[in-house]
């Protein structure tokens, strides 16, 4: 029986990895295609304003993700985790089909923008439930050492999804008329997500006692106020963890062409190389983390970002491709160190009896409030002050606050 459970879990583990890959592919795909889609949806704006509006749908996730987390967690009270995960993937697939069918801006139609926000909101809502369920189920009943081995695996799956989205963006950078083909990647992502549902086993693998592992009971929402300090701490750290990836992969790809002669196409050509580097670093950091305290590693990484980002961004004005590449590699290295053990660190911040919804709610609040809004905020700051130092100051502030949280965590350990 144990061997059967082990084999079946291995199959589910693979499916969870694929599901996580597809979730991050969808999220990253929209981010990378904003420079192509924004002129179609906001043609009457200047380029920088188009980008600000193009990234603005990420802000809706501040409402959609917490609601999705609570809704699907409540649904899991009476259904197994894998069943609910299938529902979330179905919702993501339908949302992606909606994205591929969106009408572009014509004659000032406000409905175009509303439908764009609605499609992204539905996708974020379902993705929040899928991410939380898969992450918790993967680490179910494992030791700390086993968790440190599984955490890099889960993060590698995330980066593989982002890598595939980056490869699609590179292809669009090579196409002469990319505006005619932006719908196809979303349609392919939708079909892939829906097909992945078929690979999940319909057999029940949980025992009766495990049935409601991640599902909060009705009374489980009451301790959220008591756990407010842990929620705030996790939200800050998770939010900055998202920003640490956003800097080199998303923000700099569109920002560098505004302050240098390097084109957007050139920035995208280097992107797959950086993502492969990120995956290799993740495997290496995963082994290092088993020997050293992950809390200290994360604190050093966020501290170095705090100290280095302003001087490095001040040198971006008219910088060479060599300097830009070095800066991106530096932030990729520190971002991997900070994010690799984020799930393990978050689990340590809450009491054993605290519902897992506490961690999930804090994570989605942080990633939406501080993480996904960071790109739009950074472009707005640059648009207002016309200097690369302006967005760097905002990111440095987030890194500094995250460092304070990590330092406080170390003092308690």
C-alpha positions as CSV (number, residue, x, y, z in Angstrom):
1,X,0.0,0.0,0.0
2,X,2.8,2.3,0.9
3,X,4.6,1.6,-2.4
4,X,1.4,2.2,-4.3
5,X,0.9,5.5,-2.5
6,X,4.5,6.5,-3.3
7,X,4.2,5.7,-7.0
8,X,0.9,7.6,-7.2
9,X,2.3,10.6,-5.4
10,X,5.2,10.7,-7.9
11,X,2.7,10.9,-10.7
12,X,0.8,13.7,-8.9
13,X,4.1,15.4,-8.1
14,X,4.9,15.6,-11.8
15,X,1.4,16.9,-12.7
16,X,1.7,19.5,-10.0
17,X,5.0,20.6,-11.5
18,X,3.5,20.9,-14.9
19,X,0.5,22.8,-13.5
20,X,2.9,25.2,-11.7
21,X,4.8,25.6,-15.0
22,X,1.6,26.5,-16.9
23,X,0.5,29.0,-14.2
24,X,3.7,30.9,-14.4
25,X,3.8,30.7,-18.2
26,X,0.4,32.4,-18.4
27,X,1.4,35.1,-15.9
28,X,4.8,35.8,-17.5
29,X,3.4,35.6,-21.1
30,X,1.1,38.6,-20.5
31,X,3.9,40.5,-18.8
32,X,6.3,39.9,-21.8
33,X,3.6,40.7,-24.4
34,X,2.5,44.0,-22.8
35,X,4.9,46.0,-25.1
36,X,3.2,44.4,-28.1
37,X,-0.4,44.5,-26.8
38,X,-0.4,47.9,-25.2
39,X,-0.4,49.9,-28.5
40,X,-3.4,47.8,-29.6
41,X,-5.4,48.5,-26.5
42,X,-4.2,52.0,-25.7
43,X,-3.2,53.5,-29.1
44,X,-3.9,57.1,-28.3
45,X,-1.3,57.2,-25.5
46,X,2.4,57.8,-25.7
47,X,4.7,54.7,-25.3
48,X,5.5,55.1,-21.6
49,X,1.8,55.7,-20.7
50,X,0.8,52.7,-22.8
51,X,3.2,50.5,-20.7
52,X,1.8,51.9,-17.5
53,X,-1.8,51.1,-18.6
54,X,-0.7,47.8,-20.1
55,X,0.7,46.6,-16.7
56,X,-2.2,48.1,-14.7
57,X,-4.3,44.9,-14.9
58,X,-1.8,43.3,-12.6
59,X,-3.2,45.6,-9.9
60,X,-6.6,43.9,-10.1
61,X,-4.9,40.8,-8.7
62,X,-4.9,42.6,-5.3
63,X,-8.6,41.8,-5.1
64,X,-8.8,38.7,-7.3
65,X,-6.1,36.7,-5.7
66,X,-7.2,36.9,-2.0
67,X,-10.8,36.2,-3.1
68,X,-9.6,33.2,-5.2
69,X,-7.5,31.8,-2.4
70,X,-10.4,32.0,0.1
71,X,-13.0,30.7,-2.3
72,X,-11.0,27.6,-3.4
73,X,-9.8,26.9,0.1
74,X,-13.4,26.9,1.3
75,X,-14.3,24.6,-1.6
76,X,-11.6,22.2,-0.5
77,X,-13.5,21.6,2.8
78,X,-15.6,19.0,1.1
79,X,-13.4,18.0,-1.8
80,X,-9.9,16.6,-2.2
81,X,-7.0,19.0,-3.0
82,X,-6.4,17.4,-6.4
83,X,-10.1,17.8,-7.3
84,X,-10.1,21.5,-6.5
85,X,-6.8,21.9,-8.4
86,X,-8.6,20.6,-11.5
87,X,-11.3,23.2,-11.0
88,X,-8.7,26.0,-10.8
89,X,-6.9,24.8,-13.9
90,X,-10.2,24.7,-15.7
91,X,-10.8,28.3,-14.7
92,X,-7.4,29.4,-15.9
93,X,-7.9,27.6,-19.3
94,X,-11.2,29.3,-19.8
95,X,-9.7,32.7,-18.9
96,X,-6.9,32.2,-21.4
97,X,-9.4,31.4,-24.1
98,X,-11.1,34.7,-23.2
99,X,-7.8,36.5,-23.5
100,X,-7.3,35.1,-27.0
101,X,-10.7,36.4,-28.0
102,X,-10.4,39.9,-26.7
103,X,-11.3,42.7,-29.2
104,X,-8.7,45.5,-29.6
105,X,-9.4,49.2,-29.1
106,X,-11.7,50.6,-31.7
107,X,-13.1,54.1,-31.7
108,X,-12.6,54.7,-28.0
109,X,-14.5,51.7,-26.7
110,X,-14.2,51.4,-22.9
111,X,-15.4,47.8,-23.0
112,X,-12.1,46.8,-24.6
113,X,-10.2,47.8,-21.4
114,X,-12.9,46.4,-19.1
115,X,-12.8,43.0,-20.8
116,X,-9.0,43.0,-20.6
117,X,-9.2,43.6,-16.8
118,X,-11.9,41.0,-16.4
119,X,-10.0,38.3,-18.3
120,X,-6.8,39.0,-16.2
121,X,-8.8,39.1,-13.0
122,X,-10.4,35.7,-13.6
123,X,-7.0,34.2,-14.5
124,X,-5.4,35.6,-11.3
125,X,-8.3,34.4,-9.2
126,X,-8.0,30.8,-10.3
127,X,-4.2,30.9,-10.3
128,X,-4.2,31.9,-6.6
129,X,-6.1,28.8,-5.7
130,X,-4.0,26.6,-7.9
131,X,-0.7,27.9,-6.6
132,X,-1.6,27.6,-3.0
133,X,-3.1,24.1,-3.3
134,X,-0.2,22.7,-5.3
135,X,2.5,24.3,-3.1
136,X,1.0,22.9,0.1
137,X,0.2,19.5,-1.3
138,X,3.7,19.1,-2.6
139,X,5.2,19.7,0.8
140,X,2.6,17.7,2.6
141,X,4.1,15.6,5.5
142,X,7.8,16.1,4.5
143,X,10.8,16.9,6.8
144,X,12.8,20.1,6.6
145,X,15.5,18.5,4.5
146,X,13.0,17.0,2.1
147,X,11.3,20.3,1.8
148,X,14.6,22.0,0.9
149,X,15.0,19.5,-1.9
150,X,11.4,19.9,-3.1
151,X,11.4,23.7,-2.9
152,X,14.0,24.1,-5.7
153,X,12.1,21.6,-7.8
154,X,9.0,23.7,-7.5
155,X,10.8,26.9,-8.3
156,X,12.5,25.3,-11.3
157,X,9.1,24.4,-12.6
158,X,8.1,28.1,-12.1
159,X,11.1,29.3,-14.0
160,X,10.6,26.8,-16.8
161,X,7.2,28.4,-17.3
162,X,8.7,31.8,-17.3
163,X,11.4,30.6,-19.7
164,X,8.9,29.3,-22.2
165,X,7.0,32.6,-22.0
166,X,10.3,34.4,-22.6
167,X,11.0,32.2,-25.6
168,X,7.6,33.2,-27.1
169,X,8.4,36.9,-26.4
170,X,11.8,36.5,-28.2
171,X,10.0,35.0,-31.2
172,X,7.6,38.0,-31.3
173,X,10.6,40.3,-31.2
174,X,11.9,38.7,-34.4
175,X,8.5,38.9,-36.2
176,X,8.1,41.8,-38.6
177,X,4.4,42.3,-37.7
178,X,3.9,40.8,-34.2
179,X,0.6,42.7,-33.7
180,X,-1.3,40.2,-35.8
181,X,-0.3,37.1,-33.8
182,X,-0.5,38.0,-30.1
183,X,-3.7,35.9,-29.6
184,X,-2.0,32.5,-30.6
185,X,0.2,32.1,-27.4
186,X,-2.8,32.6,-25.1
187,X,-4.8,30.0,-27.1
188,X,-1.9,27.5,-27.0
189,X,-1.5,28.1,-23.2
190,X,-5.2,27.5,-22.7
191,X,-5.2,24.2,-24.6
192,X,-2.1,23.1,-22.7
193,X,-3.7,23.9,-19.3
194,X,-6.9,22.1,-20.2
195,X,-5.0,19.1,-21.4
196,X,-3.0,18.9,-18.2
197,X,-6.2,18.4,-16.3
198,X,-6.6,15.0,-18.0
199,X,-3.4,13.7,-16.5
200,X,-4.6,14.1,-12.9
201,X,-5.7,10.8,-11.5
202,X,-9.4,10.5,-10.5
203,X,-8.5,8.0,-7.8
204,X,-8.6,9.2,-4.2
205,X,-5.1,9.2,-2.7
206,X,-5.9,10.9,0.6
207,X,-7.1,9.1,3.7
208,X,-10.1,10.4,5.6
209,X,-7.9,12.2,8.1
210,X,-6.0,13.9,5.2
211,X,-9.0,14.9,3.3
212,X,-9.2,18.4,4.6
213,X,-5.4,19.0,4.9
214,X,-5.3,22.4,3.3
215,X,-9.0,23.3,3.7
216,X,-9.8,25.8,6.4
217,X,-12.8,25.1,8.5
218,X,-15.4,27.7,9.1
219,X,-13.8,28.7,12.3
220,X,-10.3,28.7,10.8
221,X,-10.8,32.3,9.5
222,X,-11.1,33.7,13.0
223,X,-7.4,33.3,13.9
224,X,-6.4,35.5,10.9
225,X,-6.5,38.6,13.0
226,X,-4.4,37.0,15.7
227,X,-1.9,36.0,13.0
228,X,-1.8,39.6,11.5
229,X,1.9,40.1,12.4
230,X,2.9,36.9,10.6
231,X,0.7,37.8,7.7
232,X,2.3,41.3,7.4
233,X,5.8,39.8,7.6
234,X,5.1,37.1,5.0
235,X,3.4,39.6,2.7
236,X,6.4,42.0,2.7
237,X,8.9,39.2,2.1
238,X,6.8,37.4,-0.6
239,X,6.1,40.8,-2.3
240,X,9.8,41.6,-2.5
241,X,10.5,38.0,-3.7
242,X,8.2,38.7,-6.7
243,X,9.9,42.1,-7.3
244,X,13.4,40.4,-7.2
245,X,12.4,38.4,-10.3
246,X,10.5,41.3,-11.9
247,X,13.6,43.5,-12.0
248,X,15.9,41.6,-14.4
249,X,13.3,39.7,-16.4
250,X,10.3,42.0,-16.9
251,X,11.0,45.6,-15.9
252,X,14.5,45.9,-17.4
253,X,13.4,44.4,-20.7
254,X,11.2,47.4,-21.4
255,X,13.0,50.0,-19.3
256,X,16.5,49.8,-20.7
257,X,15.5,50.8,-24.3
258,X,14.1,54.0,-22.8
259,X,17.5,55.1,-21.3
260,X,20.0,53.5,-23.7
261,X,20.4,52.8,-27.4
262,X,19.8,49.1,-26.8
263,X,16.6,48.0,-28.5
264,X,13.8,45.9,-27.0
265,X,14.5,43.1,-29.4
266,X,18.1,42.9,-28.2
267,X,16.9,42.7,-24.6
268,X,14.6,39.9,-25.4
269,X,17.3,38.0,-27.3
270,X,19.3,37.7,-24.1
271,X,16.3,36.7,-22.0
272,X,16.4,32.9,-22.6
273,X,20.1,32.8,-21.6
274,X,19.3,34.6,-18.3
275,X,16.5,32.2,-17.6
276,X,18.7,29.2,-18.1
277,X,21.2,30.8,-15.8
278,X,18.5,31.3,-13.2
279,X,17.5,27.6,-13.4
280,X,21.1,26.5,-13.0
281,X,21.6,28.9,-10.1
282,X,18.5,27.6,-8.4
283,X,19.8,24.0,-8.4
284,X,23.1,25.1,-7.0
285,X,21.5,27.4,-4.3
286,X,19.2,24.5,-3.4
287,X,22.3,22.4,-2.4
288,X,23.9,25.4,-0.6
289,X,20.8,26.0,1.4
290,X,21.0,22.5,2.9
291,X,24.3,23.4,4.5
292,X,23.6,27.0,5.6
293,X,20.8,28.8,7.3
294,X,18.3,29.9,4.7
295,X,17.1,32.9,6.7
296,X,20.6,34.4,6.7
297,X,21.0,33.7,3.0
298,X,17.8,35.5,2.2
299,X,18.7,38.5,4.5
300,X,22.1,38.9,2.9
301,X,20.5,38.8,-0.6
302,X,17.9,41.5,0.1
303,X,20.5,43.6,1.9
304,X,22.8,43.5,-1.1
305,X,20.0,44.6,-3.4
306,X,19.2,47.5,-1.1
307,X,22.8,48.7,-1.2
308,X,23.5,48.1,-4.9
309,X,20.4,48.9,-6.9
310,X,20.5,52.7,-6.8
311,X,24.2,53.0,-7.9
312,X,23.7,50.3,-10.5
313,X,20.6,51.9,-12.0
314,X,22.2,55.3,-12.0
315,X,24.8,53.9,-14.4
316,X,22.1,52.5,-16.8
317,X,21.8,55.9,-18.6
318,X,23.4,55.3,-22.1
319,X,25.0,52.1,-20.7
320,X,26.6,49.4,-22.9
321,X,25.1,46.0,-23.4
322,X,28.0,44.6,-21.4
323,X,27.1,46.7,-18.3
324,X,23.4,46.0,-18.7
325,X,24.1,42.2,-18.8
326,X,26.3,42.4,-15.7
327,X,23.5,44.2,-13.8
328,X,20.9,41.7,-14.8
329,X,23.1,38.8,-13.8
330,X,23.7,40.4,-10.4
331,X,20.0,40.7,-9.7
332,X,19.2,37.3,-11.0
333,X,21.8,35.8,-8.6
334,X,20.5,37.7,-5.6
335,X,16.9,37.0,-6.6
336,X,17.5,33.2,-6.7
337,X,19.0,33.3,-3.3
338,X,16.1,35.2,-1.8
339,X,13.3,33.3,-3.5
340,X,14.5,29.8,-3.4
341,X,13.5,29.1,0.2
342,X,10.6,31.6,0.5
343,X,8.0,28.9,1.0
344,X,10.0,27.2,3.8
345,X,10.7,30.5,5.5
346,X,7.0,31.4,5.4
347,X,6.0,28.1,6.9
348,X,8.3,28.9,9.9
349,X,6.6,32.2,10.6
350,X,3.3,30.8,11.7
351,X,2.3,28.5,14.6
352,X,1.8,24.8,13.9
353,X,-2.0,25.1,14.5
354,X,-2.4,28.1,12.2
355,X,-4.4,27.2,9.0
356,X,-2.4,27.1,5.8
357,X,-4.8,29.8,4.4
358,X,-2.8,32.2,6.6
359,X,0.4,31.6,4.5
360,X,-1.5,31.6,1.3
361,X,-3.4,34.8,2.0
362,X,-0.2,36.6,3.1
363,X,1.6,35.5,0.0
364,X,-1.0,36.7,-2.4
365,X,-1.4,40.0,-0.6
366,X,2.3,40.6,-0.8
367,X,2.8,39.5,-4.4
368,X,-0.1,41.6,-5.6
369,X,0.2,44.7,-3.4
370,X,4.0,45.0,-3.6
371,X,5.0,42.6,-6.4
372,X,2.7,42.9,-9.4
373,X,2.2,46.6,-9.0
374,X,5.9,47.3,-8.9
375,X,6.4,47.4,-12.7
376,X,3.6,49.9,-13.2
377,X,4.8,52.0,-10.2
378,X,8.4,52.0,-11.5
379,X,7.4,53.2,-14.9
380,X,5.2,55.9,-13.4
381,X,8.1,57.1,-11.2
382,X,10.4,57.2,-14.3
383,X,7.7,59.1,-16.2
384,X,7.4,61.6,-13.4
385,X,11.0,62.2,-12.5
386,X,12.8,61.2,-15.8
387,X,15.7,59.5,-14.1
388,X,16.5,55.8,-13.6
389,X,17.2,56.5,-9.9
390,X,13.5,57.1,-9.2
391,X,12.3,53.5,-9.8
392,X,15.5,52.2,-8.1
393,X,14.7,54.1,-4.9
394,X,11.3,52.4,-4.8
395,X,12.8,48.9,-5.2
396,X,15.5,49.8,-2.7
397,X,12.9,50.7,-0.1
398,X,11.1,47.4,-0.6
399,X,14.4,45.5,-0.3
400,X,15.3,47.5,2.9
401,X,12.0,46.6,4.5
402,X,12.4,43.0,3.5
403,X,15.9,43.0,5.0
404,X,14.5,44.3,8.3
405,X,12.0,41.5,8.4
406,X,14.7,38.9,7.7
407,X,17.0,40.4,10.4
408,X,14.2,40.3,12.9
409,X,13.5,36.6,12.0
410,X,17.2,35.8,12.5
411,X,17.1,37.4,16.0
412,X,14.2,35.2,17.0
413,X,15.8,32.0,15.7
